[in-house]
């Protein structure tokens, strides 16, 4: 009995030693990185303001991992390749930056629940994923948004865009780089032209 107990203890110590000696694997973190647009002052006579609510997304895009699809119905996650920044926050900030850079609004800010703004823009990050079917490796980014008049509740603008990019080599850094380029094109298309002809939609005085 004593010999059996000693054998069990020896095996346990060996297992721990092997486990401690193995190289630990840590996640690699990524972020999208678009060049900031210029931020000129608002054009003369522009008084309208807009708030941008945090973009929504499907639940699977909020898990933190970079996503790939092996078929339209099958979603996979890179366990050790993760987003350092919530993609919803990235898209929200990028939209705010580009609305500010348009010069078409006197004030552009994240939505904080206050009612002293003329327009509210809401949106949804529909897709941000690697596509591994239909030949080759691609990425797809899709974004939709709408703007409402805060005074009337009327929808004054909507748009939905999708961008597909090819991946030169099949590794995650190359995939993220292609996503970054596709995201830049998608946001540019989403906000071109700038939502709402401001002069025609000012809050009544």
Secondary structure as UniProt FT lines:
FT   HELIX           2..21
FT   STRAND          28..30
FT   TURN            44..45
FT   STRAND          49..52
FT   STRAND          56..57
FT   HELIX           59..62
FT   STRAND          65..71
FT   TURN            72..73
FT   STRAND          74..83
FT   HELIX           87..102
FT   STRAND          107..110
FT   STRAND          119..131
FT   STRAND          138..149
FT   TURN            150..152
FT   STRAND          155..166
FT   HELIX           172..190
FT   HELIX           198..200
//
